[in-house]
Amino acid sequence: MELHRSIFFFIVFIGFSGAEIKLSSDFMVIAGPLTNVLVKNLAEDEKKDQKNNFSVEEEAQYFCQDPLSRHLKDYLSNLHKKGVSHYKVILPWTKILPEGTSDKMDNDLIKCHSNLLNEIIIANLKPLLVLHDSGMPHELIEKYGGWENEALVDLFVDYVRFAFATFGDKVETWITFDNPSELIKSKHKLQHTGSLAIKNIIRAHEKVYGIYHNEMQYKEGTLSIVLNINDVISTDDMFQTFRQVINEVKYQT
């Protein structure tokens, strides 16, 4: 039976080693994402105007800059040769749409991410695009707070429509939220507000899922949400929504 709500993939992002990986074609072998430290290492012998003094927090992030490192092609090609099938790219909502909506966008950053996706495809890898990892545009935080505010649902949907229209011809595998519990754990100490935020995140995912499979031109791929298995099996009441949705999906299959 068709799933009417959502499809959930539990994906393990493995560390990449020198060993060649051979698995069934049904499996995704995923590398990535790029980080500032990795890009710095790739470009260390190039005369480029790259920022190279990163804070601890910035080291794990990625600031997309054109031109991309000329060593990036070799890096991606080597991943493909070792058996990697997909490369994870995190789309920075906070930077691509600084005010949270498509009324104001960073065209240079959009072009850079488009070029990055092209390089991934040229290397015979498939991009796996994460739409919301952690950051939220400051303007939206100031106006609405966090995911406990239902207004964020439609604002996220508008952002995703923009992403579909901009990158849909390059991406077949989409992740709406990557481990969404991390978005709220540090902020929400009360179970009530945390649970409300989770419900709104699930609602946003469901809306985007419906749009992708019913309205978009490029809809032959997959769109999923990645949940931490510890949250799904947790007895904490705050994560009851996760368990409820998983059970509903299970009984529809």
MONORGI-V732948 format. One line per field, one symbol per residue. burial: # if it has 24 or more other C-alpha atoms within 12 Angstrom, else .. A space follows every 50 residues. Layout:
burial: ???
This chain:
burial: ....#####...#.......#......#############.##......# ..........#####.###..##.######.#################.# ##..#...##.##########.###############..#.....####. .#############.###.###############........######## #############..#.##.########..##.....######.##.... ...
